[in-house]
């Protein structure tokens, strides 16, 4: 099979996956979701529990894909978040290089200017010459 056929198959499974979650029945007494229809491609029958609040492993779309497609194709079509995509690649490669460049002492930063002369010799605006200390000392 070609890669485009695998993608088409994944899209069909995704549509039925969305239909399953859209049409489920909420059982408020038992706090669980029940499938309202029969979905053979998702391996669920009518009345199967889809999710529950305690001690239940919910359905996983990646596990369903693994049953239908070979493992290497599943990893390419639907990568896990741990593997990451282009954003993770960019943050791991290029962002680190920029931080290393900033910390590299051999590269002189030309944008840093010398500090300007400080007003009143660095004493600030309030100083003893105006008599302010005498006013507060009383």
Secondary structure, DSSP 4 states (H G I P E B T S, - for coil): --HHHHHHHHHHHHHHHHHHHHSPEEETTTTEEE--S-BGGGTB-TT-EEEESSS-----HHHHHHHHS-HHHHHHHS--TTT--HHHHHHHHHHHHHHHHHH-TTS--TTPPPPPPPGGGGT-S--GGGTHHHHHH-
